[in-house]
Amino acid sequence: MPNPFNTTQNSNTNTLNLNDIYQLLSTSKNPVEMFNNIAKNNPNMAPVLNLLNNGYSPQQVFNTLCQQRGINPQEFMKKLTK
């Protein structure tokens, strides 16, 4: 299944980072600040940061990125949390 956070052609590049991103996001008290720090080091995160800065909740960001890539968010989470 594709990685909803991957904005490049090579999906192997960011797949391992998704678990880390998910853990950071789920435990962060300030996800915007967290993504600002990530985005500084990874320009591929700019679309995520843009959505957060435009008022999207972390859940809305995840769902939006999934939908843009034709991924069912619930199915993706089932695979991620197994």
C-alpha positions in Angstrom: 0.0 0.0 0.0 1.4 3.5 -0.8 2.6 5.8 1.9 0.2 8.8 2.2 3.1 11.0 3.4 5.3 10.2 0.4 5.5 13.0 -2.1 8.3 11.4 -4.2 8.3 8.7 -6.8 10.4 6.3 -4.6 8.0 5.1 -1.9 10.8 3.2 -0.1 12.5 6.4 0.9 9.8 7.6 3.3 8.1 4.3 4.3 10.2 3.7 7.3 9.7 7.3 8.5 5.9 6.9 8.5 5.9 5.0 11.8 8.1 7.7 13.3 5.9 10.4 12.0 2.8 8.7 13.2 4.3 8.3 16.7 5.5 11.9 16.8 2.1 13.2 15.6 0.1 11.0 18.0 2.1 12.1 21.0 2.9 15.7 20.1 1.2 18.6 22.0 2.1 20.9 19.2 2.0 19.1 15.8 2.5 22.3 13.8 5.8 23.0 15.6 6.8 19.3 15.2 6.2 19.5 11.4 8.0 22.8 11.2 11.1 21.1 12.6 10.6 18.1 10.3 10.0 20.3 7.2 13.2 22.2 7.8 15.1 19.0 7.2 12.7 17.4 4.7 11.2 19.5 2.1 8.8 16.6 1.1 6.9 17.5 4.3 6.0 20.9 3.0 2.5 19.8 1.8 1.8 18.5 5.3 3.0 21.7 7.0 1.0 23.8 4.5 -2.2 21.9 5.5 -1.5 22.3 9.2 -0.8 26.0 8.8 -4.2 26.4 7.0 -6.1 25.1 10.0 -6.3 21.4 9.2 -6.2 19.0 12.2 -3.6 16.2 12.1 -6.4 13.8 11.3 -7.6 16.0 8.5 -4.1 16.2 7.1 -3.7 12.4 7.2 -7.1 11.8 5.6 -6.5 14.5 2.9 -3.1 13.0 1.9 -4.6 9.6 1.8 -7.5 10.7 -0.4 -5.2 12.6 -2.7 -3.3 9.3 -3.3 -6.4 7.1 -3.6 -5.7 5.4 -0.2 -8.4 4.3 2.2 -7.2 5.9 5.5 -8.8 3.2 7.7 -7.2 0.4 5.7 -3.8 2.1 5.9 -4.1 2.6 9.7 -5.1 -1.1 10.1 -1.8 -2.1 8.4 0.2 0.4 10.3 -1.0 -0.5 13.7 -0.7 -4.3 13.3 
